[in-house]
Amino acid sequence: MNEFNDRMLAQRRVVQLVNHKDWDKEELFGLSTKAIDRWMTANYIDPSSRLVHLLRSVSKELLCLATKSQEQVSEDYRARSSRVGALTKSIEAEIG
């Protein structure tokens, strides 16, 4: 259960960081591919921007953590968790 809570907190943190900025049309509603695409299109954000790349990367890492959550905590799980933390800090810096 702790891993699930950690993933949800990480996702919530990223979404809050992004939505801290006032976007023209709509906020980011989640970290799924469709949610990122919708937010990017609604706000006319360049798909090749660093922020979009970071969001897609953190989304992939969180998805991988979700599929590994039933396994014992392994080195791979810890490494991915660390990458989520680093990506979150990069997103925070990118938002400014």
Order of alpha helices (4+ residues) and beta strands (2+ residues): alpha-alpha-alpha-alpha
